[in-house]
Amino acid sequence: MIRIFTGNDRAKAKQEVKKFLGENYEVIDCADLTKDNLPSIFLGTTIFDARRRILLRDFTSNSNIYSELSKYLNTPHDIILLETKLDKRTTTYKEIKDKVEIKEFKLPPKTDFRIVFDIFRVAKRDGKKAVEMLKKLESEEDPIRFTGLLVSQAIKDYQKNQGNKEKRILKELSKLDVNLKSSKIDPWLLVESFLLQLQSF
C-alpha cells in the first residue's frame, strides 16, 4: 500500500510514519533515482522480509520517477512518500489521488501577536466586541496557544502595575488554562467566556 504524507509540519508527519511503518523501516532519498530503480523498490523483496516497509523522501520532486508511480500502485509493500509539497496540478497526481491515501500535515499559521493583544485590551472595556474580534481568528488559531499569548500580555501588565485587577486576571487565566486542557466544553467557548468577564475582574 502506498501513502503520501505532505506538508510543512515534518514532526507530525514523522510521527505518523512511525505509526504506520513502526520503528524499523528502509529510508530512500529519491533525488538521484531513475526509472530502473523502481521495480526493485516497489516489487522487490529481501531475504529477511517479503513485505517491506519503506519511506521514500521527496519522490514527487523527481519528475522522471514520479510519472511512473501509477504503475506501482499494487505494490505488496507498505510505502510512504514523504513530501514537503505536492503539486496537485500534475497528471500523475490526478491519476493517483483517488487510489492512494494522501495526508497533509500543516503547521498552524503564525499568529499576529498584535491582534491577540488588541483583543485582550478591548476585552478589558468591551467583552462582546472582543469576542467578535476573536471569532475572525478561531478557524485558524489554536485556543491553547491563543490563551498562552493572553497570559504573556497579562504578565506584562502585572509587571507594570501589580494591582488587584492584574492579579485577578492572572488567576482567571490560570483557571482557563486548566479548563482548556481538562474540560469537554468547546475550548473557544471557554475563551469567549473569559473575555466576556474580563472587564468585571
N, CA, C and O of each residue as an XYZ file, in Angstrom:
804
protein
N       0.843     -1.199      0.000
C       0.000      0.000      0.000
C       0.877      1.247      0.000
O       1.905      1.306      0.674
N       0.448      2.233     -0.766
C       1.190      3.493     -0.841
C       0.394      4.592     -0.153
O      -0.806      4.755     -0.372
N       1.108      5.343      0.692
C       0.533      6.536      1.309
C       1.435      7.715      0.978
O       2.646      7.555      0.831
N       0.848      8.889      0.863
C       1.629     10.106      0.639
C       1.376     11.056      1.798
O       0.237     11.441      2.064
N       2.450     11.431      2.486
C       2.369     12.411      3.572
C       3.044     13.688      3.082
O       4.194     13.665      2.644
N       2.327     14.784      3.159
C       2.865     16.044      2.656
C       2.587     17.173      3.643
O       1.772     17.027      4.553
N       3.269     18.298      3.455
C       3.049     19.460      4.312
C       4.308     19.884      5.039
O       5.325     19.190      5.012
N       4.222     21.046      5.695
C       5.412     21.620      6.336
C       5.571     21.229      7.803
O       6.560     21.605      8.433
N       4.615     20.480      8.360
C       4.779     20.012      9.737
C       5.462     18.647      9.704
O       4.815     17.607      9.820
N       6.788     18.677      9.541
C       7.551     17.446      9.374
C       7.523     16.581     10.636
O       7.529     15.353     10.554
N       7.492     17.224     11.795
C       7.489     16.462     13.054
C       6.228     15.605     13.149
O       6.295     14.425     13.495
N       5.087     16.201     12.844
C       3.822     15.462     12.888
C       3.803     14.362     11.834
O       3.332     13.254     12.089
N       4.315     14.675     10.654
C       4.357     13.676      9.582
C       5.224     12.491      9.982
O       4.874     11.343      9.706
N       6.353     12.760     10.629
C       7.252     11.661     11.038
C       6.615     10.795     12.127
O       6.853      9.588     12.179
N       5.812     11.403     12.988
C       5.072     10.613     13.987
C       4.133      9.635     13.299
O       4.019      8.477     13.702
N       3.458     10.117     12.249
C       2.542      9.257     11.502
C       3.283      8.168     10.742
O       2.784      7.053     10.592
N       4.494      8.503     10.259
C       5.318      7.493      9.583
C       5.584      6.332     10.533
O       5.434      5.170     10.157
N       5.979      6.646     11.760
C       6.260      5.591     12.747
C       5.006      4.801     13.095
O       5.067      3.598     13.351
N       3.877      5.486     13.102
C       2.606      4.814     13.408
C       2.308      3.729     12.367
O       1.819      2.652     12.711
N       2.601      4.014     11.106
C       2.282      3.065     10.041
C       3.423      2.097      9.727
O       3.180      0.936      9.399
N       4.666      2.572      9.828
C       5.798      1.724      9.444
C       6.535      1.114     10.633
O       7.362      0.219     10.453
N       6.246      1.585     11.844
C       6.956      1.073     13.011
C       8.308      1.758     13.172
O       8.559      2.806     12.576
N       9.162      1.164     13.970
C      10.467      1.767     14.264
C      11.526      1.426     13.209
O      12.419      2.230     12.943
N      11.425      0.259     12.624
C      12.454     -0.190     11.675
C      11.897     -0.224     10.260
O      11.036     -1.042      9.936
N      12.399      0.671      9.430
C      11.968      0.722      8.042
C      13.104      1.263      7.181
O      14.023      1.920      7.671
N      13.017      0.970      5.893
C      14.022      1.459      4.955
C      13.738      2.915      4.612
O      12.579      3.315      4.494
N      14.795      3.708      4.454
C      14.654      5.106      4.049
C      15.436      5.302      2.752
O      16.621      4.978      2.672
N      14.757      5.836      1.744
C      15.409      6.053      0.454
C      15.204      7.502      0.033
O      14.072      7.974     -0.068
N      16.309      8.206     -0.214
C      16.226      9.558     -0.776
C      16.109      9.431     -2.284
O      16.862      8.691     -2.916
N      15.166     10.152     -2.848
C      14.783      9.896     -4.243
C      15.386     10.843     -5.270
O      15.090     10.725     -6.459
N      16.216     11.768     -4.843
C      16.742     12.780     -5.767
C      17.464     12.168     -6.962
O      17.333     12.657     -8.084
N      18.225     11.102     -6.727
C      19.046     10.535     -7.807
C      18.502      9.225     -8.370
O      19.184      8.560     -9.150
N      17.288      8.848     -7.988
C      16.733      7.595     -8.502
C      16.353      7.733     -9.978
O      16.044      8.823    -10.462
N      16.385      6.593    -10.680
C      15.933      6.552    -12.066
C      14.783      5.545    -12.164
O      14.486      4.834    -11.204
N      14.153      5.496    -13.315
C      13.053      4.554    -13.538
C      13.510      3.112    -13.321
O      12.732      2.266    -12.882
N      14.768      2.844    -13.630
C      15.295      1.483    -13.490
C      15.337      1.019    -12.034
O      15.340     -0.183    -11.766
N      15.371      1.969    -11.092
C      15.411      1.612     -9.666
C      14.041      1.196     -9.126
O      13.957      0.502     -8.113
N      12.980      1.615     -9.795
C      11.636      1.474     -9.235
C      11.151      0.035     -9.059
O      10.554     -0.265     -8.025
N      11.376     -0.867    -10.013
C      10.901     -2.240     -9.797
C      11.471     -2.886     -8.536
O      10.762     -3.597     -7.824
N      12.749     -2.637     -8.262
C      13.341     -3.263     -7.059
C      12.793     -2.645     -5.777
O      12.715     -3.315     -4.747
N      12.410     -1.358     -5.838
C      11.849     -0.696     -4.645
C      10.411     -1.152     -4.401
O      10.068     -1.572     -3.296
N       9.579     -1.067     -5.427
C       8.155     -1.331     -5.252
C       7.767     -2.810     -5.327
O       6.742     -3.214     -4.779
N       8.578     -3.606     -6.000
C       8.210     -5.007     -6.198
C       9.214     -6.000     -5.632
O       8.876     -7.161     -5.397
N      10.443     -5.553     -5.412
C      11.490     -6.467     -4.939
C      11.317     -6.838     -3.478
O      10.765     -6.071     -2.690
N      11.794     -8.019     -3.127
C      11.755     -8.472     -1.729
C      13.180     -8.610     -1.213
O      14.140     -8.548     -1.981
N      13.306     -8.795      0.086
C      14.621     -9.040      0.678
C      14.626    -10.450      1.265
O      13.580    -11.084      1.405
N      15.814    -10.924      1.603
C      15.905    -12.272      2.189
C      15.292    -12.296      3.587
O      14.962    -13.360      4.110
N      15.142    -11.106      4.192
C      14.606    -11.039      5.553
C      13.090    -10.899      5.587
O      12.439    -11.378      6.515
N      12.530    -10.244      4.578
C      11.096     -9.937      4.651
C      10.502     -9.787      3.255
O      11.016     -9.030      2.432
N       9.427    -10.508      2.996
C       8.753    -10.399      1.700
C       7.928     -9.123      1.622
O       7.703     -8.584      0.538
N       7.477     -8.643      2.781
C       6.697     -7.391      2.825
C       7.569     -6.321      3.469
O       7.806     -6.340      4.677
N       8.033     -5.407      2.663
C       8.965     -4.377      3.140
C       8.211     -3.135      3.614
O       7.078     -2.879      3.205
N       8.872     -2.371      4.488
C       8.351     -1.078      4.952
C       9.361     -0.015      4.532
O      10.513     -0.025      4.965
N       8.906      0.899      3.680
C       9.840      1.824      3.029
C       9.330      3.266      3.122
O       8.150      3.537      2.897
N      10.238      4.179      3.457
C       9.950      5.617      3.420
C      10.734      6.205      2.250
O      11.960      6.105      2.203
N      10.021      6.815      1.312
C      10.653      7.464      0.160
C      10.587      8.974      0.359
O       9.505      9.552      0.463
N      11.756      9.601      0.408
C      11.802     11.046      0.645
C      11.828     11.808     -0.679
O      12.638     11.520     -1.561
N      10.928     12.786     -0.800
C      10.893     13.699     -1.952
C      10.796     12.960     -3.284
O      11.460     13.318     -4.257
N       9.975     11.942     -3.310
C       9.761     11.155     -4.524
C       9.151     12.010     -5.632
O       9.571     11.927     -6.786
N       8.157     12.836     -5.282
C       7.433     13.595     -6.314
C       8.268     14.738     -6.889
O       7.921     15.288     -7.934
N       9.370     15.102     -6.214
C      10.237     16.164     -6.732
C      11.060     15.681     -7.923
O      11.545     16.485     -8.719
N      11.212     14.367     -8.037
C      11.956     13.774     -9.153
C      10.936     13.405    -10.234
O      10.331     12.334    -10.187
N      10.754     14.298    -11.201
C       9.680     14.123    -12.189
C       9.835     12.861    -13.029
O       8.844     12.296    -13.492
N      11.078     12.416    -13.227
C      11.304     11.210    -14.036
C      10.692      9.966    -13.401
O      10.148      9.112    -14.100
N      10.781      9.866    -12.088
C      10.228      8.675    -11.431
C       8.783      8.891    -10.984
O       7.995      7.947    -10.943
N       8.441     10.122    -10.652
C       7.067     10.401    -10.199
C       6.053     10.033    -11.283
O       4.965      9.541    -10.984
N       6.417     10.274    -12.534
C       5.497      9.976    -13.641
C       5.217      8.484    -13.780
O       4.275      8.085    -14.466
N       6.040      7.656    -13.125
C       5.880      6.196    -13.203
C       5.068      5.623    -12.039
O       4.768      4.429    -12.021
N       4.715      6.461    -11.076
C       4.127      5.953     -9.827
C       2.866      5.119    -10.035
O       2.663      4.117     -9.349
N       2.023      5.525    -10.973
C       0.763      4.808    -11.168
C       0.964      3.347    -11.563
O       0.053      2.533    -11.411
N       2.150      3.011    -12.068
C       2.442      1.620    -12.453
C       2.657      0.714    -11.240
O       2.619     -0.511    -11.354
N       2.885      1.334    -10.071
C       3.268      0.550     -8.891
C       2.253      0.631     -7.754
O       2.581      0.337     -6.605
N       1.032      1.027     -8.071
C       0.018      1.189     -7.027
C      -0.345     -0.134     -6.358
O      -0.863     -0.135     -5.241
N      -0.091     -1.226     -7.000
C      -0.404     -2.543     -6.425
C       0.789     -3.167     -5.715
O       0.845     -4.386     -5.553
N       1.731     -2.355     -5.295
C       2.894     -2.867     -4.574
C       2.467     -3.700     -3.360
O       1.505     -3.343     -2.681
N       3.162     -4.794     -3.079
C       2.820     -5.585     -1.893
C       3.397     -4.993     -0.607
O       3.125     -5.486      0.488
N       4.192     -3.938     -0.747
C       4.899     -3.368      0.402
C       4.137     -2.185      1.017
O       3.235     -1.618      0.400
N       4.525     -1.832      2.248
C       3.991     -0.634      2.912
C       4.955      0.511      2.608
O       6.082      0.530      3.103
N       4.514      1.448      1.807
C       5.393      2.523      1.336
C       4.750      3.876      1.622
O       3.571      4.102      1.350
N       5.567      4.767      2.180
C       5.121      6.151      2.410
C       6.042      7.088      1.643
O       7.266      6.999      1.741
N       5.431      7.988      0.879
C       6.168      9.058      0.223
C       6.075     10.283      1.121
O       4.979     10.779      1.385
N       7.207     10.770      1.589
C       7.234     11.941      2.472
C       7.635     13.152      1.644
O       8.769     13.252      1.176
N       6.685     14.073      1.470
C       6.865     15.205      0.564
C       6.658     16.528      1.295
O       5.752     16.654      2.118
N       7.499     17.509      0.992
C       7.271     18.844      1.543
C       6.099     19.500      0.833
O       5.240     20.118      1.462
N       6.077     19.354     -0.505
C       4.982     19.918     -1.305
C       4.487     18.856     -2.267
O       5.235     17.972     -2.683
N       3.229     18.957     -2.610
C       2.629     18.032     -3.566
C       1.856     18.864     -4.587
O       0.857     19.502     -4.254
N       2.323     18.850     -5.816
C       1.692     19.652     -6.873
C       0.436     18.939     -7.366
O       0.518     17.889     -8.002
N      -0.713     19.514     -7.071
C      -1.986     18.880     -7.420
C      -2.394     19.128     -8.877
O      -3.437     18.652     -9.326
N      -1.574     19.865     -9.595
C      -1.896     20.158    -10.993
C      -1.330     19.113    -11.955
O      -1.690     19.095    -13.132
N      -0.457     18.253    -11.466
C       0.208     17.311    -12.368
C      -0.729     16.193    -12.809
O      -1.699     15.860    -12.127
N      -0.413     15.627    -13.963
C      -1.183     14.499    -14.493
C      -1.099     13.314    -13.547
O      -2.090     12.626    -13.303
N       0.109     13.082    -13.010
C       0.296     11.942    -12.103
C      -0.573     12.072    -10.865
O      -1.192     11.100    -10.434
N      -0.623     13.271    -10.290
C      -1.463     13.466     -9.105
C      -2.921     13.130     -9.422
O      -3.596     12.456     -8.643
N      -3.390     13.602    -10.557
C      -4.783     13.347    -10.938
C      -5.044     11.852    -11.142
O      -6.148     11.367    -10.890
N      -4.027     11.133    -11.596
C      -4.161      9.684    -11.804
C      -4.238      8.908    -10.495
O      -4.950      7.909    -10.396
N      -3.496      9.379     -9.485
C      -3.349      8.578     -8.261
C      -4.187      9.069     -7.082
O      -4.355      8.332     -6.110
N      -4.715     10.287     -7.138
C      -5.307     10.909     -5.941
C      -6.435     10.098     -5.304
O      -6.647     10.177     -4.094
N      -7.154      9.327     -6.102
C      -8.247      8.522     -5.552
C      -7.833      7.077     -5.287
O      -8.650      6.253     -4.875
N      -6.559      6.779     -5.528
C      -6.091      5.398     -5.403
C      -5.073      5.189     -4.281
O      -4.747      4.055     -3.931
N      -4.580      6.285     -3.725
C      -3.650      6.198     -2.592
C      -4.158      7.099     -1.470
O      -4.943      8.018     -1.701
N      -3.699      6.821     -0.259
C      -4.067      7.671      0.880
C      -3.128      8.866      0.927
O      -1.908      8.703      0.955
N      -3.699     10.074      0.936
C      -2.897     11.296      0.989
C      -3.260     12.056      2.258
O      -4.426     12.370      2.498
N      -2.238     12.348      3.072
C      -2.460     13.115      4.313
C      -1.588     14.360      4.282
O      -0.410     14.309      3.928
N      -2.195     15.483      4.662
C      -1.444     16.735      4.702
C      -1.262     17.183      6.146
O      -2.212     17.203      6.928
N      -0.025     17.543      6.488
C       0.305     17.990      7.848
C       0.799     19.429      7.761
O       1.911     19.697      7.307
N      -0.063     20.356      8.211
C       0.278     21.768      8.117
C       0.590     22.347      9.483
O      -0.111     22.083     10.459
N       1.644     23.136      9.542
C       1.890     23.916     10.752
C       0.824     25.001     10.838
O       0.399     25.535      9.813
N       0.385     25.334     12.063
C      -0.598     26.417     12.169
C       0.014     27.723     11.678
O       1.215     27.938     11.840
N      -0.785     28.591     11.086
C      -0.242     29.868     10.612
C       0.311     30.688     11.768
O      -0.163     30.588     12.900
N       1.308     31.490     11.471
C       1.888     32.331     12.514
C       0.888     33.399     12.932
O       0.294     34.088     12.102
N       0.724     33.512     14.227
C      -0.244     34.469     14.756
C       0.339     35.878     14.758
O       1.505     36.084     15.093
N      -0.486     36.832     14.382
C      -0.106     38.232     14.523
C      -0.372     38.613     15.980
O      -1.513     38.840     16.384
N       0.708     38.677     16.755
C       0.577     38.931     18.192
C      -0.204     40.207     18.480
O      -0.904     40.294     19.489
N      -0.086     41.191     17.603
C      -0.764     42.473     17.848
C      -2.277     42.289     17.915
O      -2.958     42.930     18.716
N      -2.800     41.389     17.046
C      -4.249     41.150     17.049
C      -4.686     40.539     18.378
O      -5.707     40.929     18.944
N      -3.899     39.572     18.874
C      -4.223     38.930     20.153
C      -4.212     39.967     21.274
O      -5.115     40.001     22.110
N      -3.186     40.807     21.283
C      -3.079     41.808     22.345
C      -4.178     42.865     22.215
O      -4.650     43.397     23.219
N      -4.586     43.168     20.978
C      -5.710     44.091     20.766
C      -6.986     43.507     21.358
O      -7.748     44.210     22.021
N      -7.215     42.216     21.114
C      -8.409     41.551     21.661
C      -8.394     41.617     23.187
O      -9.421     41.888     23.809
N      -7.242     41.373     23.781
C      -7.097     41.419     25.241
C      -7.406     42.828     25.760
O      -8.123     42.994     26.746
N      -6.859     43.827     25.086
C      -7.060     45.213     25.519
C      -8.532     45.621     25.378
O      -9.089     46.262     26.269
N      -9.155     45.248     24.262
C     -10.562     45.584     24.035
C     -11.444     44.890     25.064
O     -12.409     45.480     25.551
N     -11.120     43.632     25.403
C     -11.938     42.856     26.352
C     -11.993     43.513     27.724
O     -12.960     43.319     28.461
N     -10.974     44.284     28.076
C     -10.982     44.969     29.375
C     -12.078     46.033     29.447
O     -12.528     46.407     30.530
N     -12.505     46.519     28.259
C     -13.554     47.535     28.211
C     -14.873     47.004     27.670
O     -15.953     47.396     28.112
N     -14.753     46.081     26.681
C     -15.944     45.640     25.956
C     -15.776     44.176     25.546
O     -15.202     43.872     24.501
N     -16.281     43.289     26.379
C     -16.132     41.856     26.145
C     -16.794     41.380     24.863
O     -16.248     40.532     24.156
N     -17.976     41.924     24.557
C     -18.701     41.493     23.354
C     -17.922     41.831     22.090
O     -17.847     41.026     21.162
N     -17.346     43.025     22.064
C     -16.566     43.427     20.895
C     -15.328     42.539     20.755
O     -14.948     42.159     19.647
N     -14.704     42.212     21.888
C     -13.517     41.343     21.873
C     -13.861     39.962     21.313
O     -13.081     39.384     20.555
N     -15.029     39.437     21.686
C     -15.464     38.126     21.187
C     -15.700     38.183     19.681
O     -15.369     37.240     18.963
N     -16.269     39.284     19.202
C     -16.472     39.455     17.756
C     -15.125     39.440     17.032
O     -14.997     38.837     15.966
N     -14.133     40.098     17.606
C     -12.786     40.113     17.013
C     -12.192     38.704     17.014
O     -11.554     38.284     16.049
N     -12.414     37.985     18.118
C     -11.859     36.642     18.257
C     -12.445     35.679     17.225
O     -11.729     34.829     16.696
N     -13.721     35.804     16.941
C     -14.403     34.874     16.022
C     -13.742     34.853     14.648
O     -13.795     33.840     13.951
N     -13.122     35.956     14.256
C     -12.427     36.012     12.966
C     -11.141     35.181     12.973
O     -10.626     34.808     11.919
N     -10.629     34.896     14.180
C      -9.378     34.137     14.299
C      -9.591     32.648     14.575
O      -8.700     31.839     14.315
N     -10.739     32.288     15.087
C     -10.941     30.941     15.644
C     -10.682     29.810     14.659
O     -10.207     28.746     15.054
N     -10.985     30.023     13.388
C     -10.832     28.934     12.422
C      -9.375     28.626     12.118
O      -9.064     27.532     11.646
N      -8.478     29.566     12.378
C      -7.074     29.334     12.041
C      -6.130     29.430     13.240
O      -4.912     29.402     13.067
N      -6.668     29.541     14.432
C      -5.834     29.673     15.626
C      -6.132     28.540     16.589
O      -7.220     27.965     16.556
N      -5.184     28.219     17.439
C      -5.353     27.189     18.458
C      -5.719     27.869     19.785
O      -5.021     28.796     20.198
N      -6.789     27.439     20.465
C      -7.230     28.133     21.682
C      -6.198     28.097     22.815
O      -6.087     29.048     23.589
N      -5.447     27.000     22.907
C      -4.438     26.920     23.980
C      -3.292     27.888     23.703
O      -2.801     28.559     24.611
N      -2.871     27.952     22.438
C      -1.797     28.888     22.103
C      -2.282     30.327     22.260
O      -1.541     31.181     22.748
N      -3.514     30.600     21.853
C      -4.088     31.934     21.998
C      -4.084     32.344     23.469
O      -3.721     33.470     23.809
N      -4.494     31.410     24.340
C      -4.524     31.700     25.781
C      -3.119     31.946     26.315
O      -2.921     32.794     27.185
N      -2.148     31.210     25.796
C      -0.756     31.433     26.196
C      -0.297     32.848     25.886
O       0.443     33.456     26.659
N      -0.744     33.367     24.745
C      -0.399     34.746     24.384
C      -1.103     35.746     25.303
O      -0.535     36.777     25.662
N      -2.351     35.430     25.682
C      -3.047     36.284     26.653
C      -2.286     36.323     27.976
O      -2.140     37.378     28.594
N      -1.808     35.159     28.397
C      -1.051     35.076     29.654
C       0.198     35.955     29.581
O       0.509     36.680     30.526
N       0.913     35.886     28.450
C       2.146     36.682     28.331
C       1.844     38.177     28.432
O       2.616     38.931     29.024
N       0.717     38.604     27.851
C       0.343     40.020     27.944
C      -0.094     40.370     29.362
O       0.221     41.449     29.865
N      -0.819     39.460     30.002
C      -1.274     39.712     31.377
C      -0.088     39.817     32.338
O      -0.111     40.614     33.276
N       0.944     39.010     32.098
C       2.154     39.081     32.940
C       2.831     40.444     32.759
O       3.280     41.050     33.731
N       2.902     40.922     31.511
C       3.491     42.246     31.264
C       2.703     43.334     31.994
O       3.282     44.243     32.588
N       1.364     43.225     31.937
C       0.519     44.208     32.633
C       0.764     44.169     34.135
O       0.824     45.207     34.793
N       0.907     42.947     34.673
C       1.137     42.806     36.116
C       2.492     43.397     36.512
O       2.617     44.027     37.563
N       3.502     43.192     35.668
C       4.830     43.733     35.974
C       4.814     45.262     36.007
O       5.600     45.886     36.720
N       3.910     45.854     35.229
C       3.817     47.322     35.205
C       3.055     47.858     36.406
O       3.479     48.827     37.035
N       1.907     47.213     36.731
C       1.006     47.789     37.738
C       0.949     47.029     39.058
O       0.889     47.648     40.120
N       0.966     45.704     39.009
C       0.882     44.836     40.186
C      -0.314     45.163     41.078
O      -0.227     45.123     42.306
N      -1.443     45.489     40.424
C      -2.658     45.787     41.175
C      -3.528     44.555     41.346
O      -3.206     43.483     40.832
N      -4.637     44.708     42.073
C      -5.551     43.590     42.319
C      -6.190     43.070     41.035
O      -6.365     41.865     40.859
N      -6.537     43.999     40.140
C      -7.151     43.589     38.863
C      -6.188     42.705     38.073
O      -6.587     41.679     37.522
N      -4.932     43.105     38.023
C      -3.930     42.339     37.273
C      -3.721     40.947     37.877
O      -3.551     39.961     37.161
N      -3.739     40.892     39.220
C      -3.611     39.586     39.898
C      -4.809     38.695     39.578
O      -4.652     37.509     39.290
N      -6.003     39.278     39.631
C      -7.228     38.515     39.364
C      -7.231     37.959     37.946
O      -7.613     36.811     37.719
N      -6.798     38.792     36.987
C      -6.751     38.344     35.588
C      -5.814     37.151     35.446
O      -6.137     36.182     34.758
N      -4.660     37.218     36.090
C      -3.706     36.099     36.022
C      -4.296     34.825     36.632
O      -4.114     33.732     36.097
N      -5.003     34.977     37.755
C      -5.633     33.807     38.380
C      -6.692     33.199     37.471
O      -6.770     31.979     37.326
N      -7.509     34.057     36.858
C      -8.570     33.573     35.974
C      -7.994     32.927     34.713
O      -8.545     31.955     34.195
N      -6.879     33.479     34.227
C      -6.221     32.872     33.069
C      -5.650     31.507     33.418
O      -5.638     30.595     32.591
N      -5.180     31.379     34.644
C      -4.668     30.088     35.104
C      -5.794     29.049     35.131
O      -5.607     27.905     34.717
N      -6.958     29.463     35.622
C      -8.130     28.565     35.637
C      -8.546     28.198     34.211
O      -8.879     27.049     33.920
N      -8.518     29.202     33.334
C      -8.879     28.965     31.936
C      -7.944     27.938     31.310
O      -8.389     27.039     30.597
N      -6.669     28.072     31.574
C      -5.679     27.138     31.015
C      -5.966     25.707     31.461
O      -5.923     24.778     30.655
N      -6.259     25.535     32.751
C      -6.580     24.196     33.282
C      -7.840     23.652     32.616
O      -7.888     22.489     32.215
N      -8.865     24.506     32.502
C     -10.131     24.072     31.894
C      -9.966     23.686     30.427
O     -10.582     22.733     29.949
N      -9.132     24.433     29.727
C      -8.904     24.127     28.314
C      -8.317     22.729     28.138
O      -8.606     22.039     27.160
N      -7.487     22.325     29.101
C      -6.802     21.033     28.977
C      -7.587     19.878     29.581
O      -7.246     18.715     29.362
N      -8.640     20.187     30.344
C      -9.355     19.102     31.021
C     -10.855     19.036     30.720
O     -11.471     17.979     30.857
N     -11.436     20.157     30.314
C     -12.887     20.194     30.122
C     -13.285     19.637     28.762
O     -12.506     19.677     27.810
N     -14.508     19.118     28.682
C     -15.043     18.633     27.407
C     -15.826     19.720     26.674
O     -16.334     19.500     25.575
N     -15.916     20.886     27.293
C     -16.606     22.022     26.668
C     -15.748     22.539     25.511
O     -14.520     22.506     25.576
N     -16.406     23.016     24.459
C     -15.690     23.597     23.322
C     -14.702     24.644     23.833
O     -15.113     25.601     24.488
N     -13.396     24.482     23.546
C     -12.396     25.390     24.113
C     -12.615     26.860     23.766
O     -12.340     27.738     24.584
N     -13.112     27.134     22.545
C     -13.332     28.534     22.192
C     -14.452     29.161     23.019
O     -14.431     30.363     23.282
N     -15.426     28.354     23.427
C     -16.480     28.880     24.313
C     -15.893     29.306     25.657
O     -16.304     30.312     26.236
N     -14.931     28.531     26.140
C     -14.273     28.874     27.407
C     -13.502     30.183     27.271
O     -13.544     31.031     28.162
N     -12.795     30.344     26.150
C     -12.026     31.575     25.933
C     -12.978     32.763     25.805
O     -12.736     33.826     26.377
N     -14.055     32.575     25.054
C     -15.033     33.662     24.887
C     -15.639     34.061     26.231
O     -15.831     35.245     26.508
N     -15.940     33.062     27.061
C     -16.500     33.344     28.383
C     -15.530     34.182     29.216
O     -15.940     35.111     29.911
N     -14.248     33.845     29.138
C     -13.231     34.621     29.859
C     -13.221     36.068     29.372
O     -13.199     36.997     30.179
N     -13.237     36.259     28.060
C     -13.185     37.618     27.507
C     -14.419     38.425     27.909
O     -14.319     39.621     28.181
N     -15.579     37.775     27.946
C     -16.805     38.475     28.333
C     -16.772     38.931     29.797
O     -17.372     39.946     30.154
N     -16.065     38.169     30.637
C     -15.989     38.505     32.069
C     -14.842     39.429     32.419
O     -14.812     39.998     33.510
N     -13.892     39.586     31.498
C     -12.650     40.280     31.814
C     -12.851     41.687     32.337
O     -12.134     42.104     33.247
N     -13.802     42.434     31.795
C     -13.974     43.819     32.235
C     -14.480     43.914     33.676
O     -14.368     44.966     34.305
N     -15.042     42.808     34.202
C     -15.569     42.846     35.575
C     -14.529     42.416     36.622
O     -14.794     42.498     37.822
N     -13.370     41.965     36.184
C     -12.361     41.499     37.159
C     -11.783     42.685     37.927
O     -10.923     42.503     38.788
